[in-house]
C-alpha cells in the first residue's frame, strides 16, 4: 500500500531535524515542507491545526489519514505500521 508522508518543518526546529533523520534511518520517503520558505505550506500547516512544528501528515491509499503534532515517534510508528 502506498503512503504519502509530508512533514511541515522549520530550519530552526530541532525536533523537525530529528524527525527527518529518524525517518531517513527508517527508509521512509517523505516530503519536507518548510513553512518559513513558503506561505502556502504555512497555511496548510495551520489548516491541519498546527501550533508548532513538526506536523506530520500521513495519507494512505486506503483513505486513512493521520496528522501528528510534534515528533511523536510512537504515533508515527503506528501510523506507518513500523
Beta strands, then each sheet from edge to edge (+ up, - down):
strand 1: 3-9
strand 2: 31-34
strand 3: 55-60
strand 4: 65-69
sheet 1: 2+ 1+ 3- 4+
end
